[in-house]
Each structure stands twice: as C-alpha cells, then as structure tokens.
Amino acid sequence: MMSSQQQQMYPQQQQYPVPDSAEPITPRRTPMACQFCRGRKIKCDGRSTCANCNRRNIPCVYVPVAAQGK
C-alpha cells in the first residue's frame, strides 16, 4: 500500500495482481532455425515455411546442424 504522501505524488499509479505461480513464463524455443534465419541471426518461427522466408518469397530450407566438438 502507498502512503497518503505517495498517493499525492503518484495519483494514477495502479497496483497489479501478482500471478499465482512464482515461475517466470519463458517463450518456447524453436528446435532448429532455417538457413536464412540462421544466416541473418534472426528469430525463426520453425514452421514449414517460416514467416521471414514467406515475407521475402524465398525457399525455406532446414538443414540439421552437425554435432560440434563431440
């Protein structure tokens, strides 16, 4: 709760409810990026034709990454 002095300074400040779970919500990772997104280092949505390739009208190609140093 805010004191009356704080309410005078920040009259429109709202208090938001705290979610029940204490765990932060993390976005799902795409298991593999297409060649274009990997080359540009941009977010790939992982669909058969990703949004970035679809927007540019280029073929969307997924190539598995070789095992690195194992």
All heavy atoms as TSV, in Angstrom:
chain	resi	resn	atom	element	x	y	z
A	1	MET	N	N	0.833	-1.182	0.000
A	1	MET	CA	C	0.000	0.000	0.000
A	1	MET	C	C	0.877	1.245	0.000
A	1	MET	O	O	1.960	1.254	0.540
A	1	MET	CB	C	-0.888	0.027	1.256
A	1	MET	CG	C	-1.994	-0.950	1.252
A	1	MET	SD	S	-3.424	0.026	0.894
A	1	MET	CE	C	-4.599	-1.227	0.711
A	2	MET	N	N	0.345	2.284	-0.596
A	2	MET	CA	C	1.073	3.549	-0.644
A	2	MET	C	C	0.598	4.446	0.483
A	2	MET	O	O	-0.570	4.416	0.872
A	2	MET	CB	C	0.827	4.251	-1.984
A	2	MET	CG	C	1.452	3.563	-3.155
A	2	MET	SD	S	1.455	4.596	-4.628
A	2	MET	CE	C	-0.253	4.558	-5.099
A	3	SER	N	N	1.502	5.242	0.993
A	3	SER	CA	C	1.114	6.221	1.995
A	3	SER	C	C	0.357	7.353	1.312
A	3	SER	O	O	0.354	7.475	0.084
A	3	SER	CB	C	2.357	6.763	2.705
A	3	SER	OG	O	3.121	7.533	1.798
A	4	SER	N	N	-0.284	8.174	2.098
A	4	SER	CA	C	-1.064	9.270	1.509
A	4	SER	C	C	-0.146	10.245	0.772
A	4	SER	O	O	-0.531	10.828	-0.239
A	4	SER	CB	C	-1.861	9.999	2.593
A	4	SER	OG	O	-0.982	10.551	3.557
A	5	GLN	N	N	1.084	10.394	1.243
A	5	GLN	CA	C	2.030	11.274	0.567
A	5	GLN	C	C	2.408	10.696	-0.799
A	5	GLN	O	O	2.483	11.412	-1.783
A	5	GLN	CB	C	3.282	11.459	1.427
A	5	GLN	CG	C	4.270	12.457	0.832
A	5	GLN	CD	C	5.503	12.635	1.701
A	5	GLN	OE1	O	5.783	11.806	2.561
A	5	GLN	NE2	N	6.229	13.705	1.482
A	6	GLN	N	N	2.623	9.394	-0.885
A	6	GLN	CA	C	2.935	8.764	-2.149
A	6	GLN	C	C	1.748	8.831	-3.099
A	6	GLN	O	O	1.913	9.007	-4.294
A	6	GLN	CB	C	3.340	7.300	-1.937
A	6	GLN	CG	C	4.706	7.130	-1.334
A	6	GLN	CD	C	5.016	5.678	-1.046
A	6	GLN	OE1	O	4.119	4.891	-0.737
A	6	GLN	NE2	N	6.286	5.317	-1.141
A	7	GLN	N	N	0.524	8.703	-2.582
A	7	GLN	CA	C	-0.664	8.785	-3.417
A	7	GLN	C	C	-0.813	10.176	-4.008
A	7	GLN	O	O	-1.291	10.331	-5.124
A	7	GLN	CB	C	-1.907	8.403	-2.624
A	7	GLN	CG	C	-1.990	6.928	-2.337
A	7	GLN	CD	C	-3.193	6.577	-1.474
A	7	GLN	OE1	O	-3.834	7.462	-0.922
A	7	GLN	NE2	N	-3.481	5.296	-1.365
A	8	GLN	N	N	-0.389	11.185	-3.281
A	8	GLN	CA	C	-0.444	12.547	-3.807
A	8	GLN	C	C	0.585	12.731	-4.912
A	8	GLN	O	O	0.339	13.405	-5.897
A	8	GLN	CB	C	-0.203	13.562	-2.691
A	8	GLN	CG	C	-1.348	13.664	-1.711
A	8	GLN	CD	C	-0.999	14.540	-0.528
A	8	GLN	OE1	O	0.113	15.051	-0.427
A	8	GLN	NE2	N	-1.949	14.714	0.387
A	9	MET	N	N	1.753	12.103	-4.776
A	9	MET	CA	C	2.805	12.235	-5.777
A	9	MET	C	C	2.490	11.426	-7.031
A	9	MET	O	O	2.779	11.839	-8.134
A	9	MET	CB	C	4.150	11.773	-5.199
A	9	MET	CG	C	4.698	12.695	-4.134
A	9	MET	SD	S	6.175	12.045	-3.330
A	9	MET	CE	C	7.256	11.772	-4.692
A	10	TYR	N	N	1.907	10.252	-6.866
A	10	TYR	CA	C	1.608	9.342	-7.974
A	10	TYR	C	C	0.132	8.946	-7.928
A	10	TYR	O	O	-0.215	7.819	-7.607
A	10	TYR	CB	C	2.474	8.073	-7.881
A	10	TYR	CG	C	3.952	8.356	-7.758
A	10	TYR	CD1	C	4.611	8.195	-6.547
A	10	TYR	CD2	C	4.679	8.792	-8.854
A	10	TYR	CE1	C	5.967	8.453	-6.435
A	10	TYR	CE2	C	6.032	9.052	-8.745
A	10	TYR	CZ	C	6.667	8.887	-7.540
A	10	TYR	OH	O	8.000	9.130	-7.433
A	11	PRO	N	N	-0.767	9.849	-8.280
A	11	PRO	CA	C	-2.192	9.561	-8.112
A	11	PRO	C	C	-2.723	8.478	-9.053
A	11	PRO	O	O	-3.684	7.811	-8.733
A	11	PRO	CB	C	-2.866	10.900	-8.405
A	11	PRO	CG	C	-1.892	11.636	-9.262
A	11	PRO	CD	C	-0.535	11.168	-8.809
A	12	GLN	N	N	-2.116	8.277	-10.212
A	12	GLN	CA	C	-2.652	7.320	-11.169
A	12	GLN	C	C	-1.925	5.985	-11.148
A	12	GLN	O	O	-2.186	5.133	-11.973
A	12	GLN	CB	C	-2.604	7.906	-12.577
A	12	GLN	CG	C	-3.496	9.112	-12.731
A	12	GLN	CD	C	-3.396	9.705	-14.115
A	12	GLN	OE1	O	-2.598	9.270	-14.921
A	12	GLN	NE2	N	-4.205	10.711	-14.384
A	13	GLN	N	N	-1.027	5.801	-10.229
A	13	GLN	CA	C	-0.291	4.542	-10.161
A	13	GLN	C	C	-1.229	3.435	-9.710
A	13	GLN	O	O	-1.973	3.577	-8.759
A	13	GLN	CB	C	0.876	4.671	-9.183
A	13	GLN	CG	C	1.774	3.466	-9.185
A	13	GLN	CD	C	2.983	3.673	-8.301
A	13	GLN	OE1	O	3.056	4.654	-7.573
A	13	GLN	NE2	N	3.919	2.765	-8.360
A	14	GLN	N	N	-1.209	2.308	-10.435
A	14	GLN	CA	C	-2.087	1.191	-10.130
A	14	GLN	C	C	-1.270	0.034	-9.591
A	14	GLN	O	O	-0.104	-0.119	-9.918
A	14	GLN	CB	C	-2.825	0.740	-11.379
A	14	GLN	CG	C	-3.716	1.806	-11.951
A	14	GLN	CD	C	-4.371	1.314	-13.234
A	14	GLN	OE1	O	-4.135	0.203	-13.676
A	14	GLN	NE2	N	-5.180	2.159	-13.831
A	15	GLN	N	N	-1.927	-0.778	-8.789
A	15	GLN	CA	C	-1.275	-1.990	-8.306
A	15	GLN	C	C	-1.823	-3.152	-9.120
A	15	GLN	O	O	-3.034	-3.294	-9.274
A	15	GLN	CB	C	-1.557	-2.195	-6.832
A	15	GLN	CG	C	-0.856	-1.169	-5.963
A	15	GLN	CD	C	-1.049	-1.476	-4.489
A	15	GLN	OE1	O	-1.713	-2.426	-4.135
A	15	GLN	NE2	N	-0.454	-0.661	-3.644
A	16	TYR	N	N	-0.932	-3.961	-9.653
A	16	TYR	CA	C	-1.319	-5.085	-10.489
A	16	TYR	C	C	-1.261	-6.372	-9.682
A	16	TYR	O	O	-0.377	-6.539	-8.846
A	16	TYR	CB	C	-0.401	-5.179	-11.713
A	16	TYR	CG	C	-0.522	-3.967	-12.599
A	16	TYR	CD1	C	0.412	-2.950	-12.555
A	16	TYR	CD2	C	-1.601	-3.836	-13.458
A	16	TYR	CE1	C	0.290	-1.827	-13.360
A	16	TYR	CE2	C	-1.733	-2.719	-14.265
A	16	TYR	CZ	C	-0.793	-1.722	-14.214
A	16	TYR	OH	O	-0.934	-0.623	-15.010
A	17	PRO	N	N	-2.169	-7.305	-9.934
A	17	PRO	CA	C	-2.142	-8.568	-9.190
A	17	PRO	C	C	-0.922	-9.400	-9.563
A	17	PRO	O	O	-0.445	-9.366	-10.688
A	17	PRO	CB	C	-3.433	-9.279	-9.635
A	17	PRO	CG	C	-3.789	-8.648	-10.935
A	17	PRO	CD	C	-3.248	-7.236	-10.886
A	18	VAL	N	N	-0.426	-10.126	-8.610
A	18	VAL	CA	C	0.732	-10.989	-8.809
A	18	VAL	C	C	0.215	-12.362	-9.232
A	18	VAL	O	O	-0.715	-12.883	-8.613
A	18	VAL	CB	C	1.566	-11.099	-7.505
A	18	VAL	CG1	C	2.729	-12.054	-7.675
A	18	VAL	CG2	C	2.035	-9.730	-7.072
A	19	PRO	N	N	0.780	-12.960	-10.302
A	19	PRO	CA	C	0.302	-14.284	-10.708
A	19	PRO	C	C	0.534	-15.320	-9.618
A	19	PRO	O	O	1.451	-15.203	-8.805
A	19	PRO	CB	C	1.112	-14.606	-11.961
A	19	PRO	CG	C	2.210	-13.616	-12.011
A	19	PRO	CD	C	1.833	-12.468	-11.143
A	20	ASP	N	N	-0.310	-16.367	-9.598
A	20	ASP	CA	C	-0.222	-17.400	-8.569
A	20	ASP	C	C	1.093	-18.168	-8.635
A	20	ASP	O	O	1.686	-18.472	-7.623
A	20	ASP	CB	C	-1.382	-18.384	-8.707
A	20	ASP	CG	C	-2.713	-17.720	-8.363
A	20	ASP	OD1	O	-2.704	-16.729	-7.609
A	20	ASP	OD2	O	-3.751	-18.194	-8.852
A	21	SER	N	N	1.547	-18.492	-9.838
A	21	SER	CA	C	2.783	-19.259	-9.959
A	21	SER	C	C	3.985	-18.326	-9.860
A	21	SER	O	O	3.989	-17.231	-10.399
A	21	SER	CB	C	2.832	-20.018	-11.281
A	21	SER	OG	O	2.883	-19.112	-12.352
A	22	ALA	N	N	4.993	-18.781	-9.164
A	22	ALA	CA	C	6.195	-17.973	-8.990
A	22	ALA	C	C	7.171	-18.153	-10.143
A	22	ALA	O	O	8.149	-17.432	-10.249
A	22	ALA	CB	C	6.885	-18.335	-7.685
A	23	GLU	N	N	6.907	-19.139	-11.033
A	23	GLU	CA	C	7.814	-19.405	-12.140
A	23	GLU	C	C	7.610	-18.390	-13.257
A	23	GLU	O	O	6.484	-18.102	-13.635
A	23	GLU	CB	C	7.560	-20.807	-12.698
A	23	GLU	CG	C	7.837	-21.911	-11.703
A	23	GLU	CD	C	7.539	-23.271	-12.293
A	23	GLU	OE1	O	7.576	-23.411	-13.517
A	23	GLU	OE2	O	7.262	-24.186	-11.511
A	24	PRO	N	N	8.698	-17.831	-13.795
A	24	PRO	CA	C	8.555	-16.888	-14.908
A	24	PRO	C	C	8.126	-17.612	-16.180
A	24	PRO	O	O	8.458	-18.784	-16.380
A	24	PRO	CB	C	9.959	-16.288	-15.068
A	24	PRO	CG	C	10.856	-17.321	-14.481
A	24	PRO	CD	C	10.073	-18.018	-13.394
A	25	ILE	N	N	7.381	-16.935	-17.023
A	25	ILE	CA	C	6.931	-17.513	-18.278
A	25	ILE	C	C	8.025	-17.303	-19.313
A	25	ILE	O	O	8.435	-16.179	-19.572
A	25	ILE	CB	C	5.624	-16.851	-18.741
A	25	ILE	CG1	C	4.543	-17.074	-17.693
A	25	ILE	CG2	C	5.197	-17.392	-20.086
A	25	ILE	CD1	C	3.286	-16.292	-17.942
A	26	THR	N	N	8.505	-18.405	-19.895
A	26	THR	CA	C	9.556	-18.310	-20.902
A	26	THR	C	C	8.998	-18.749	-22.249
A	26	THR	O	O	8.236	-19.715	-22.314
A	26	THR	CB	C	10.769	-19.185	-20.547
A	26	THR	OG1	O	10.319	-20.526	-20.366
A	26	THR	CG2	C	11.449	-18.715	-19.284
A	27	PRO	N	N	9.353	-18.061	-23.315
A	27	PRO	CA	C	8.850	-18.468	-24.631
A	27	PRO	C	C	9.470	-19.795	-25.061
A	27	PRO	O	O	10.587	-20.135	-24.674
A	27	PRO	CB	C	9.297	-17.337	-25.553
A	27	PRO	CG	C	10.407	-16.667	-24.843
A	27	PRO	CD	C	10.193	-16.895	-23.376
A	28	ARG	N	N	8.721	-20.547	-25.875
A	28	ARG	CA	C	9.236	-21.825	-26.374
A	28	ARG	C	C	10.327	-21.581	-27.407
A	28	ARG	O	O	10.231	-20.666	-28.200
A	28	ARG	CB	C	8.111	-22.631	-27.019
A	28	ARG	CG	C	7.101	-23.092	-26.027
A	28	ARG	CD	C	6.072	-23.959	-26.705
A	28	ARG	NE	N	5.626	-24.909	-25.714
A	28	ARG	CZ	C	5.669	-26.224	-25.873
A	28	ARG	NH1	N	6.080	-26.735	-26.997
A	28	ARG	NH2	N	5.266	-27.023	-24.934
A	29	ARG	N	N	11.336	-22.408	-27.377
A	29	ARG	CA	C	12.423	-22.304	-28.352
A	29	ARG	C	C	12.097	-23.141	-29.565
A	29	ARG	O	O	11.599	-24.251	-29.448
A	29	ARG	CB	C	13.733	-22.794	-27.745
A	29	ARG	CG	C	14.309	-21.825	-26.745
A	29	ARG	CD	C	15.685	-22.244	-26.375
A	29	ARG	NE	N	16.527	-22.273	-27.565
A	29	ARG	CZ	C	17.775	-21.902	-27.596
A	29	ARG	NH1	N	18.343	-21.487	-26.515
A	29	ARG	NH2	N	18.477	-21.958	-28.695
A	30	THR	N	N	12.437	-22.628	-30.730
A	30	THR	CA	C	12.307	-23.403	-31.953
A	30	THR	C	C	13.474	-24.380	-31.987
A	30	THR	O	O	14.627	-23.978	-31.777
A	30	THR	CB	C	12.366	-22.465	-33.177
A	30	THR	OG1	O	11.345	-21.497	-33.040
A	30	THR	CG2	C	12.207	-23.218	-34.467
A	31	PRO	N	N	13.218	-25.665	-32.233
A	31	PRO	CA	C	14.316	-26.634	-32.197
A	31	PRO	C	C	15.403	-26.376	-33.238
A	31	PRO	O	O	16.554	-26.686	-33.018
A	31	PRO	CB	C	13.645	-27.978	-32.441
A	31	PRO	CG	C	12.267	-27.693	-32.858
A	31	PRO	CD	C	11.940	-26.298	-32.503
A	32	MET	N	N	15.028	-25.791	-34.385
A	32	MET	CA	C	16.014	-25.556	-35.424
A	32	MET	C	C	15.570	-24.372	-36.273
A	32	MET	O	O	14.395	-24.252	-36.605
A	32	MET	CB	C	16.149	-26.811	-36.296
A	32	MET	CG	C	17.195	-26.697	-37.359
A	32	MET	SD	S	17.546	-28.257	-38.190
A	32	MET	CE	C	15.953	-28.918	-38.519
A	33	ALA	N	N	16.487	-23.508	-36.619
A	33	ALA	CA	C	16.186	-22.362	-37.484
A	33	ALA	C	C	16.506	-22.728	-38.929
A	33	ALA	O	O	17.382	-23.548	-39.199
A	33	ALA	CB	C	17.012	-21.151	-37.066
A	34	CYS	N	N	15.785	-22.101	-39.864
A	34	CYS	CA	C	16.066	-22.349	-41.278
A	34	CYS	C	C	17.384	-21.673	-41.665
A	34	CYS	O	O	17.936	-20.879	-40.909
A	34	CYS	CB	C	14.910	-21.841	-42.145
A	34	CYS	SG	S	14.764	-20.052	-42.221
A	35	GLN	N	N	17.869	-21.998	-42.843
A	35	GLN	CA	C	19.159	-21.472	-43.298
A	35	GLN	C	C	19.152	-19.939	-43.353
A	35	GLN	O	O	20.124	-19.305	-42.951
A	35	GLN	CB	C	19.502	-22.031	-44.675
A	35	GLN	CG	C	19.871	-23.493	-44.663
A	35	GLN	CD	C	21.166	-23.725	-43.919
A	35	GLN	OE1	O	21.139	-24.161	-42.773
A	35	GLN	NE2	N	22.264	-23.439	-44.541
A	36	PHE	N	N	18.084	-19.346	-43.865
A	36	PHE	CA	C	18.034	-17.893	-43.990
A	36	PHE	C	C	18.096	-17.227	-42.618
A	36	PHE	O	O	18.901	-16.315	-42.397
A	36	PHE	CB	C	16.757	-17.459	-44.726
A	36	PHE	CG	C	16.611	-15.972	-44.822
A	36	PHE	CD1	C	17.336	-15.252	-45.744
A	36	PHE	CD2	C	15.747	-15.292	-43.971
A	36	PHE	CE1	C	17.212	-13.873	-45.832
A	36	PHE	CE2	C	15.615	-13.915	-44.048
A	36	PHE	CZ	C	16.347	-13.210	-44.986
A	37	CYS	N	N	17.249	-17.689	-41.700
A	37	CYS	CA	C	17.222	-17.094	-40.359
A	37	CYS	C	C	18.539	-17.317	-39.620
A	37	CYS	O	O	19.026	-16.434	-38.922
A	37	CYS	CB	C	16.061	-17.662	-39.552
A	37	CYS	SG	S	14.442	-17.189	-40.175
A	38	ARG	N	N	19.128	-18.489	-39.801
A	38	ARG	CA	C	20.413	-18.770	-39.160
A	38	ARG	C	C	21.498	-17.857	-39.714
A	38	ARG	O	O	22.326	-17.332	-38.966
A	38	ARG	CB	C	20.789	-20.239	-39.390
A	38	ARG	CG	C	21.926	-20.684	-38.520
A	38	ARG	CD	C	22.253	-22.130	-38.746
A	38	ARG	NE	N	21.104	-22.976	-38.525
A	38	ARG	CZ	C	20.980	-24.208	-39.017
A	38	ARG	NH1	N	21.931	-24.726	-39.766
A	38	ARG	NH2	N	19.915	-24.927	-38.761
A	39	GLY	N	N	21.479	-17.640	-41.016
A	39	GLY	CA	C	22.483	-16.778	-41.635
A	39	GLY	C	C	22.343	-15.317	-41.224
A	39	GLY	O	O	23.338	-14.623	-41.026
A	40	ARG	N	N	21.106	-14.858	-41.075
A	40	ARG	CA	C	20.853	-13.475	-40.674
A	40	ARG	C	C	20.826	-13.295	-39.161
A	40	ARG	O	O	20.709	-12.183	-38.675
A	40	ARG	CB	C	19.506	-13.001	-41.228
A	40	ARG	CG	C	19.471	-12.816	-42.719
A	40	ARG	CD	C	20.100	-11.472	-43.093
A	40	ARG	NE	N	20.034	-11.250	-44.512
A	40	ARG	CZ	C	19.137	-10.466	-45.115
A	40	ARG	NH1	N	18.221	-9.841	-44.424
A	40	ARG	NH2	N	19.162	-10.314	-46.417
A	41	LYS	N	N	20.856	-14.425	-38.425
A	41	LYS	CA	C	20.770	-14.422	-36.962
A	41	LYS	C	C	19.508	-13.709	-36.500
A	41	LYS	O	O	19.540	-12.813	-35.657
A	41	LYS	CB	C	22.019	-13.809	-36.333
A	41	LYS	CG	C	23.262	-14.602	-36.582
A	41	LYS	CD	C	24.447	-14.036	-35.848
A	41	LYS	CE	C	25.662	-14.895	-36.116
A	41	LYS	NZ	N	26.834	-14.377	-35.425
A	42	ILE	N	N	18.373	-14.149	-37.077
A	42	ILE	CA	C	17.079	-13.594	-36.690
A	42	ILE	C	C	16.188	-14.726	-36.187
A	42	ILE	O	O	16.471	-15.902	-36.409
A	42	ILE	CB	C	16.393	-12.843	-37.856
A	42	ILE	CG1	C	16.232	-13.745	-39.086
A	42	ILE	CG2	C	17.157	-11.580	-38.201
A	42	ILE	CD1	C	15.522	-13.077	-40.246
A	43	LYS	N	N	15.119	-14.368	-35.499
A	43	LYS	CA	C	14.210	-15.340	-34.907
A	43	LYS	C	C	13.435	-16.085	-35.984
A	43	LYS	O	O	12.790	-15.485	-36.829
A	43	LYS	CB	C	13.239	-14.606	-33.979
A	43	LYS	CG	C	12.229	-15.473	-33.291
A	43	LYS	CD	C	12.862	-16.241	-32.188
A	43	LYS	CE	C	11.771	-16.996	-31.429
A	43	LYS	NZ	N	12.288	-18.117	-30.741
A	44	CYS	N	N	13.504	-17.410	-35.963
A	44	CYS	CA	C	12.780	-18.264	-36.902
A	44	CYS	C	C	11.613	-18.884	-36.141
A	44	CYS	O	O	11.783	-19.348	-35.017
A	44	CYS	CB	C	13.706	-19.362	-37.432
A	44	CYS	SG	S	12.935	-20.401	-38.690
A	45	ASP	N	N	10.416	-18.909	-36.755
A	45	ASP	CA	C	9.269	-19.479	-36.044
A	45	ASP	C	C	9.163	-20.985	-36.191
A	45	ASP	O	O	8.318	-21.614	-35.562
A	45	ASP	CB	C	7.970	-18.781	-36.434
A	45	ASP	CG	C	7.641	-18.867	-37.903
A	45	ASP	OD1	O	8.212	-19.701	-38.605
A	45	ASP	OD2	O	6.787	-18.076	-38.347
A	46	GLY	N	N	10.000	-21.616	-37.024
A	46	GLY	CA	C	10.069	-23.065	-37.104
A	46	GLY	C	C	8.989	-23.726	-37.937
A	46	GLY	O	O	8.910	-24.949	-37.979
A	47	ARG	N	N	8.154	-22.966	-38.600
A	47	ARG	CA	C	7.111	-23.563	-39.448
A	47	ARG	C	C	7.744	-24.113	-40.715
A	47	ARG	O	O	8.903	-23.854	-41.014
A	47	ARG	CB	C	6.066	-22.512	-39.799
A	47	ARG	CG	C	5.338	-22.010	-38.573
A	47	ARG	CD	C	4.294	-21.022	-38.952
A	47	ARG	NE	N	3.624	-20.555	-37.746
A	47	ARG	CZ	C	2.924	-19.470	-37.682
A	47	ARG	NH1	N	2.776	-18.701	-38.744
A	47	ARG	NH2	N	2.338	-19.118	-36.559
A	48	SER	N	N	6.944	-24.886	-41.486
A	48	SER	CA	C	7.491	-25.480	-42.712
A	48	SER	C	C	8.003	-24.396	-43.660
A	48	SER	O	O	9.021	-24.565	-44.317
A	48	SER	CB	C	6.464	-26.360	-43.402
A	48	SER	OG	O	5.320	-25.601	-43.726
A	49	THR	N	N	7.294	-23.286	-43.758
A	49	THR	CA	C	7.807	-22.080	-44.411
A	49	THR	C	C	7.689	-20.979	-43.377
A	49	THR	O	O	6.579	-20.557	-43.046
A	49	THR	CB	C	6.993	-21.709	-45.666
A	49	THR	OG1	O	7.052	-22.792	-46.583
A	49	THR	CG2	C	7.554	-20.467	-46.322
A	50	CYS	N	N	8.817	-20.547	-42.827
A	50	CYS	CA	C	8.770	-19.576	-41.730
A	50	CYS	C	C	8.293	-18.215	-42.243
A	50	CYS	O	O	8.288	-17.942	-43.444
A	50	CYS	CB	C	10.124	-19.466	-41.049
A	50	CYS	SG	S	11.361	-18.509	-41.919
A	51	ALA	N	N	7.899	-17.367	-41.313
A	51	ALA	CA	C	7.349	-16.058	-41.662
A	51	ALA	C	C	8.375	-15.189	-42.386
A	51	ALA	O	O	8.016	-14.441	-43.303
A	51	ALA	CB	C	6.860	-15.353	-40.402
A	52	ASN	N	N	9.641	-15.287	-42.005
A	52	ASN	CA	C	10.671	-14.465	-42.648
A	52	ASN	C	C	10.862	-14.856	-44.113
A	52	ASN	O	O	10.948	-13.998	-44.985
A	52	ASN	CB	C	12.004	-14.587	-41.896
A	52	ASN	CG	C	11.916	-14.006	-40.511
A	52	ASN	OD1	O	11.406	-12.911	-40.315
A	52	ASN	ND2	N	12.395	-14.745	-39.538
A	53	CYS	N	N	10.915	-16.156	-44.385
A	53	CYS	CA	C	11.061	-16.621	-45.768
A	53	CYS	C	C	9.790	-16.350	-46.562
A	53	CYS	O	O	9.862	-15.983	-47.741
A	53	CYS	CB	C	11.389	-18.113	-45.792
A	53	CYS	SG	S	13.033	-18.499	-45.151
A	54	ASN	N	N	8.639	-16.542	-45.945
A	54	ASN	CA	C	7.373	-16.289	-46.599
A	54	ASN	C	C	7.250	-14.819	-47.010
A	54	ASN	O	O	6.821	-14.500	-48.111
A	54	ASN	CB	C	6.223	-16.689	-45.672
A	54	ASN	CG	C	4.896	-16.699	-46.366
A	54	ASN	OD1	O	4.819	-16.830	-47.576
A	54	ASN	ND2	N	3.844	-16.550	-45.596
A	55	ARG	N	N	7.658	-13.928	-46.130
A	55	ARG	CA	C	7.597	-12.485	-46.397
A	55	ARG	C	C	8.488	-12.109	-47.577
A	55	ARG	O	O	8.167	-11.220	-48.363
A	55	ARG	CB	C	8.031	-11.719	-45.148
A	55	ARG	CG	C	7.799	-10.225	-45.209
A	55	ARG	CD	C	8.183	-9.522	-43.903
A	55	ARG	NE	N	7.569	-10.132	-42.742
A	55	ARG	CZ	C	8.239	-10.608	-41.688
A	55	ARG	NH1	N	9.554	-10.544	-41.649
A	55	ARG	NH2	N	7.599	-11.148	-40.668
A	56	ARG	N	N	9.622	-12.817	-47.728
A	56	ARG	CA	C	10.581	-12.498	-48.799
A	56	ARG	C	C	10.395	-13.357	-50.045
A	56	ARG	O	O	11.134	-13.213	-51.013
A	56	ARG	CB	C	11.999	-12.656	-48.256
A	56	ARG	CG	C	12.344	-11.602	-47.219
A	56	ARG	CD	C	13.619	-11.957	-46.488
A	56	ARG	NE	N	14.033	-10.934	-45.560
A	56	ARG	CZ	C	13.575	-10.800	-44.319
A	56	ARG	NH1	N	12.655	-11.625	-43.855
A	56	ARG	NH2	N	14.012	-9.843	-43.537
A	57	ASN	N	N	9.438	-14.290	-49.999
A	57	ASN	CA	C	9.197	-15.204	-51.121
A	57	ASN	C	C	10.448	-15.987	-51.519
A	57	ASN	O	O	10.788	-16.091	-52.692
A	57	ASN	CB	C	8.646	-14.466	-52.343
A	57	ASN	CG	C	7.143	-14.401	-52.322
A	57	ASN	OD1	O	6.495	-15.184	-51.639
A	57	ASN	ND2	N	6.593	-13.473	-53.079
A	58	ILE	N	N	11.143	-16.517	-50.514
A	58	ILE	CA	C	12.319	-17.350	-50.782
A	58	ILE	C	C	12.052	-18.749	-50.231
A	58	ILE	O	O	11.241	-18.917	-49.310
A	58	ILE	CB	C	13.610	-16.755	-50.162
A	58	ILE	CG1	C	13.480	-16.624	-48.647
A	58	ILE	CG2	C	13.936	-15.407	-50.788
A	58	ILE	CD1	C	14.760	-16.187	-47.963
A	59	PRO	N	N	12.722	-19.775	-50.767
A	59	PRO	CA	C	12.508	-21.125	-50.231
A	59	PRO	C	C	13.031	-21.228	-48.797
A	59	PRO	O	O	14.093	-20.691	-48.470
A	59	PRO	CB	C	13.291	-22.028	-51.176
A	59	PRO	CG	C	14.204	-21.137	-51.932
A	59	PRO	CD	C	13.628	-19.754	-51.901
A	60	CYS	N	N	12.264	-21.898	-47.962
A	60	CYS	CA	C	12.631	-22.064	-46.548
A	60	CYS	C	C	13.233	-23.452	-46.388
A	60	CYS	O	O	12.536	-24.464	-46.508
A	60	CYS	CB	C	11.384	-21.899	-45.683
A	60	CYS	SG	S	11.735	-21.779	-43.928
A	61	VAL	N	N	14.538	-23.518	-46.128
A	61	VAL	CA	C	15.265	-24.788	-46.083
A	61	VAL	C	C	15.810	-25.012	-44.680
A	61	VAL	O	O	16.486	-24.147	-44.115
A	61	VAL	CB	C	16.430	-24.774	-47.099
A	61	VAL	CG1	C	17.182	-26.093	-47.074
A	61	VAL	CG2	C	15.916	-24.472	-48.489
A	62	TYR	N	N	15.510	-26.192	-44.143
A	62	TYR	CA	C	16.021	-26.588	-42.827
A	62	TYR	C	C	17.092	-27.647	-43.011
A	62	TYR	O	O	16.854	-28.678	-43.633
A	62	TYR	CB	C	14.893	-27.140	-41.955
A	62	TYR	CG	C	13.911	-26.086	-41.507
A	62	TYR	CD1	C	12.813	-25.772	-42.290
A	62	TYR	CD2	C	14.106	-25.391	-40.329
A	62	TYR	CE1	C	11.911	-24.795	-41.898
A	62	TYR	CE2	C	13.213	-24.426	-39.920
A	62	TYR	CZ	C	12.128	-24.133	-40.698
A	62	TYR	OH	O	11.238	-23.161	-40.308
A	63	VAL	N	N	18.286	-27.397	-42.479
A	63	VAL	CA	C	19.399	-28.337	-42.561
A	63	VAL	C	C	19.871	-28.580	-41.133
A	63	VAL	O	O	20.148	-27.626	-40.396
A	63	VAL	CB	C	20.551	-27.765	-43.415
A	63	VAL	CG1	C	21.729	-28.727	-43.436
A	63	VAL	CG2	C	20.083	-27.472	-44.811
A	64	PRO	N	N	19.964	-29.853	-40.711
A	64	PRO	CA	C	20.417	-30.124	-39.342
A	64	PRO	C	C	21.842	-29.614	-39.098
A	64	PRO	O	O	22.684	-29.652	-39.990
A	64	PRO	CB	C	20.369	-31.648	-39.211
A	64	PRO	CG	C	19.800	-32.158	-40.478
A	64	PRO	CD	C	19.675	-31.051	-41.442
A	65	VAL	N	N	22.064	-29.157	-37.889
A	65	VAL	CA	C	23.383	-28.670	-37.509
A	65	VAL	C	C	24.237	-29.881	-37.127
A	65	VAL	O	O	23.797	-30.755	-36.384
A	65	VAL	CB	C	23.282	-27.699	-36.312
A	65	VAL	CG1	C	24.658	-27.205	-35.896
A	65	VAL	CG2	C	22.375	-26.548	-36.655
A	66	ALA	N	N	25.452	-29.954	-37.642
A	66	ALA	CA	C	26.354	-31.066	-37.318
A	66	ALA	C	C	26.762	-30.981	-35.845
A	66	ALA	O	O	26.834	-29.896	-35.261
A	66	ALA	CB	C	27.598	-31.009	-38.200
A	67	ALA	N	N	27.007	-32.132	-35.232
A	67	ALA	CA	C	27.459	-32.159	-33.851
A	67	ALA	C	C	28.765	-31.395	-33.729
A	67	ALA	O	O	29.693	-31.602	-34.516
A	67	ALA	CB	C	27.640	-33.596	-33.389
A	68	GLN	N	N	28.836	-30.503	-32.758
A	68	GLN	CA	C	30.004	-29.623	-32.648
A	68	GLN	C	C	30.935	-30.128	-31.543
A	68	GLN	O	O	30.578	-30.135	-30.389
A	68	GLN	CB	C	29.563	-28.200	-32.322
A	68	GLN	CG	C	28.734	-27.585	-33.429
A	68	GLN	CD	C	28.234	-26.202	-33.051
A	68	GLN	OE1	O	28.499	-25.716	-31.961
A	68	GLN	NE2	N	27.519	-25.570	-33.951
A	69	GLY	N	N	32.124	-30.538	-31.934
A	69	GLY	CA	C	33.187	-30.870	-30.993
A	69	GLY	C	C	32.935	-32.061	-30.089
A	69	GLY	O	O	33.510	-32.136	-29.025
A	70	LYS	N	N	32.091	-32.979	-30.469
A	70	LYS	CA	C	31.858	-34.140	-29.591
A	70	LYS	C	C	32.445	-35.382	-30.146
A	70	LYS	O	O	32.762	-35.623	-31.198
A	70	LYS	CB	C	30.360	-34.348	-29.369
A	70	LYS	CG	C	29.813	-33.298	-28.442
A	70	LYS	CD	C	28.403	-33.659	-28.012
A	70	LYS	CE	C	27.924	-32.677	-26.960
A	70	LYS	NZ	N	26.704	-33.033	-26.371
